[in-house]
Amino acid sequence: MIGYYNYNDDYKETNVSPAQDQRSHFLYDIRLGYLFNTKIKFYLGLIYSAMKRDYTPGTIQRVSAGASAGFAANNFAILLHFFPWSQYNHPNFRASDGVGFQLDAGYFAPLSKTFSLGMQFTYRNISYNSYTPVRTTTGQSKVITEEEYLPMIGCAVVF
Protein backbone atom coordinates (compact mmCIF):
# COMPACT_ATOMS: atom_id res chain seq x y z
CA MET A 1 0.00 0.00 0.00
CA ILE A 2 1.18 3.50 -0.75
CA GLY A 3 -0.16 6.75 0.70
CA TYR A 4 0.64 10.10 -0.94
CA TYR A 5 0.04 13.75 -0.02
CA ASN A 6 1.33 16.86 -1.83
CA TYR A 7 0.51 20.52 -1.19
CA ASN A 8 1.89 23.62 -2.93
CA ASP A 9 1.06 27.20 -2.07
CA ASP A 10 2.22 30.56 -3.42
CA TYR A 11 1.45 33.48 -1.18
CA LYS A 12 2.57 37.08 -0.77
CA GLU A 13 3.82 38.50 2.47
CA THR A 14 4.18 42.28 2.35
CA ASN A 15 5.95 42.71 5.71
CA VAL A 16 9.07 40.72 4.83
CA SER A 17 11.56 40.59 2.01
CA PRO A 18 11.30 38.91 -0.43
CA ALA A 19 7.62 39.66 -0.92
CA GLN A 20 6.98 36.34 -2.70
CA ASP A 21 7.29 33.02 -0.90
CA GLN A 22 6.58 29.45 -1.88
CA ARG A 23 5.68 26.50 0.33
CA SER A 24 5.36 22.85 -0.50
CA HIS A 25 4.60 19.81 1.62
CA PHE A 26 5.31 16.34 0.23
CA LEU A 27 4.59 13.17 2.20
CA TYR A 28 4.46 9.49 1.35
CA ASP A 29 4.03 6.21 3.23
CA ILE A 30 5.11 2.86 1.83
CA ARG A 31 3.65 -0.23 3.48
CA LEU A 32 4.51 -3.84 2.86
CA GLY A 33 2.58 -6.56 4.62
CA TYR A 34 0.42 -9.63 4.57
CA LEU A 35 -3.37 -9.52 4.30
CA PHE A 36 -4.91 -12.61 5.88
CA ASN A 37 -7.76 -13.75 3.63
CA THR A 38 -10.66 -14.22 6.04
CA LYS A 39 -14.11 -12.60 6.04
CA ILE A 40 -12.66 -9.52 7.74
CA LYS A 41 -9.16 -9.29 6.34
CA PHE A 42 -6.48 -8.79 8.99
CA TYR A 43 -3.29 -6.93 7.97
CA LEU A 44 0.22 -7.19 9.48
CA GLY A 45 3.20 -5.41 8.00
CA LEU A 46 5.88 -2.74 7.98
CA ILE A 47 5.74 0.99 7.15
CA TYR A 48 8.30 3.54 5.95
CA SER A 49 7.13 7.16 6.06
CA ALA A 50 8.91 10.27 4.72
CA MET A 51 8.00 13.97 4.71
CA LYS A 52 9.58 17.06 3.18
CA ARG A 53 8.44 20.68 3.63
CA ASP A 54 10.07 23.52 1.71
CA TYR A 55 9.56 27.13 2.68
CA THR A 56 11.59 30.36 2.85
CA PRO A 57 13.73 29.66 5.98
CA GLY A 58 14.69 26.17 4.78
CA THR A 59 13.64 22.57 4.46
CA ILE A 60 12.10 20.31 7.08
CA GLN A 61 12.49 16.55 6.61
CA ARG A 62 11.24 13.56 8.59
CA VAL A 63 11.74 9.81 8.12
CA SER A 64 10.07 7.12 10.23
CA ALA A 65 9.89 3.33 10.15
CA GLY A 66 7.80 0.85 12.07
CA ALA A 67 5.21 -1.92 12.21
CA SER A 68 1.56 -1.97 11.10
CA ALA A 69 -1.61 -3.84 11.98
CA GLY A 70 -5.20 -3.38 10.92
CA PHE A 71 -8.18 -4.78 9.11
CA ALA A 72 -10.14 -4.33 5.90
CA ALA A 73 -13.72 -5.16 5.00
CA ASN A 74 -16.06 -4.04 2.18
CA ASN A 75 -13.33 -1.80 0.66
CA PHE A 76 -12.81 0.07 3.97
CA ALA A 77 -9.52 -0.19 5.84
CA ILE A 78 -8.28 0.90 9.25
CA LEU A 79 -4.56 0.60 9.99
CA LEU A 80 -2.58 1.43 13.11
CA HIS A 81 1.18 1.98 12.77
CA PHE A 82 3.77 2.09 15.54
CA PHE A 83 7.01 4.00 14.89
CA PRO A 84 9.84 2.94 17.23
CA TRP A 85 12.29 4.99 15.11
CA SER A 86 11.95 8.49 13.65
CA GLN A 87 14.27 11.42 12.83
CA TYR A 88 13.32 15.05 12.19
CA ASN A 89 15.57 17.67 10.57
CA HIS A 90 14.63 21.35 10.83
CA PRO A 91 16.72 24.38 9.68
CA ASN A 92 17.25 25.30 13.36
CA PHE A 93 17.56 21.88 15.05
CA ARG A 94 17.72 18.12 14.66
CA ALA A 95 15.48 15.79 16.63
CA SER A 96 16.01 12.04 16.95
CA ASP A 97 14.94 9.11 19.11
CA GLY A 98 11.40 9.63 17.86
CA VAL A 99 8.63 7.27 18.94
CA GLY A 100 5.00 7.53 17.92
CA PHE A 101 2.01 6.19 16.06
CA GLN A 102 -0.17 6.78 13.02
CA LEU A 103 -3.80 5.90 12.37
CA ASP A 104 -5.14 5.53 8.81
CA ALA A 105 -8.79 5.12 7.86
CA GLY A 106 -9.84 4.97 4.24
CA TYR A 107 -11.91 3.62 1.39
CA PHE A 108 -10.24 1.76 -1.49
CA ALA A 109 -12.19 1.03 -4.68
CA PRO A 110 -10.97 -2.04 -6.58
CA LEU A 111 -9.99 -1.15 -10.14
CA SER A 112 -8.85 -4.70 -10.95
CA LYS A 113 -8.33 -7.98 -9.12
CA THR A 114 -4.94 -6.81 -7.85
CA PHE A 115 -5.15 -2.97 -7.74
CA SER A 116 -7.27 -0.60 -5.61
CA LEU A 117 -7.28 3.20 -5.44
CA GLY A 118 -8.85 5.38 -2.78
CA MET A 119 -8.76 8.13 -0.19
CA GLN A 120 -7.59 7.87 3.38
CA PHE A 121 -7.44 10.14 6.39
CA THR A 122 -4.20 10.02 8.38
CA TYR A 123 -3.49 11.09 11.95
CA ARG A 124 0.16 10.99 13.04
CA ASN A 125 1.75 11.78 16.42
CA ILE A 126 5.51 11.38 17.01
CA SER A 127 7.53 12.63 20.00
CA TYR A 128 11.29 13.15 19.73
CA ASN A 129 13.36 12.77 22.90
CA SER A 130 16.72 14.02 21.61
CA TYR A 131 17.07 17.65 20.51
CA THR A 132 20.24 19.20 19.05
CA PRO A 133 20.32 22.86 17.91
CA VAL A 134 22.11 23.61 14.63
CA ARG A 135 25.85 24.37 14.96
CA THR A 136 26.17 22.42 18.21
CA THR A 137 27.00 18.81 18.97
CA THR A 138 25.46 18.70 22.43
CA GLY A 139 21.96 17.30 22.68
CA GLN A 140 19.40 18.75 25.05
CA SER A 141 16.58 17.10 26.97
CA LYS A 142 13.71 18.79 25.20
CA VAL A 143 10.74 16.86 23.83
CA ILE A 144 9.50 17.87 20.36
CA THR A 145 6.10 16.54 19.27
CA GLU A 146 4.93 16.39 15.65
CA GLU A 147 1.19 16.02 15.10
CA GLU A 148 -0.50 15.94 11.69
CA TYR A 149 -3.99 15.40 10.29
CA LEU A 150 -3.88 14.74 6.54
CA PRO A 151 -6.06 13.51 3.69
CA MET A 152 -4.07 11.18 1.45
CA ILE A 153 -4.49 9.36 -1.83
CA GLY A 154 -3.88 5.68 -1.32
CA CYS A 155 -3.33 2.71 -3.59
CA ALA A 156 -2.99 -0.96 -2.82
CA VAL A 157 -1.44 -3.72 -4.90
CA VAL A 158 -2.20 -7.31 -3.89
CA PHE A 159 0.06 -10.07 -5.15
Rosetta blueprint (number, residue, H / E / L):
1 M L
2 I E
3 G E
4 Y E
5 Y E
6 N E
7 Y E
8 N E
9 D E
10 D E
11 Y E
12 K E
13 E L
14 T L
15 N L
16 V L
17 S L
18 P L
19 A L
20 Q E
21 D E
22 Q E
23 R E
24 S E
25 H E
26 F E
27 L E
28 Y E
29 D E
30 I E
31 R E
32 L E
33 G E
34 Y E
35 L E
36 F E
37 N L
38 T L
39 K L
40 I L
41 K E
42 F E
43 Y E
44 L E
45 G E
46 L E
47 I E
48 Y E
49 S E
50 A E
51 M E
52 K E
53 R E
54 D E
55 Y E
56 T L
57 P L
58 G E
59 T E
60 I E
61 Q E
62 R E
63 V E
64 S E
65 A E
66 G E
67 A E
68 S E
69 A E
70 G E
71 F E
72 A E
73 A E
74 N L
75 N L
76 F E
77 A E
78 I E
79 L E
80 L E
81 H E
82 F E
83 F E
84 P E
85 W E
86 S E
87 Q E
88 Y E
89 N E
90 H L
91 P L
92 N L
93 F E
94 R E
95 A E
96 S E
97 D E
98 G E
99 V E
100 G E
101 F E
102 Q E
103 L E
104 D E
105 A E
106 G E
107 Y E
108 F E
109 A E
110 P E
111 L L
112 S L
113 K L
114 T L
115 F E
116 S E
117 L E
118 G E
119 M E
120 Q E
121 F E
122 T E
123 Y E
124 R E
125 N E
126 I E
127 S E
128 Y E
129 N E
130 S E
131 Y E
132 T E
133 P E
134 V L
135 R L
136 T L
137 T L
138 T L
139 G L
140 Q E
141 S L
142 K L
143 V L
144 I E
145 T E
146 E E
147 E E
148 E E
149 Y E
150 L E
151 P E
152 M E
153 I E
154 G E
155 C E
156 A E
157 V E
158 V L
159 F L
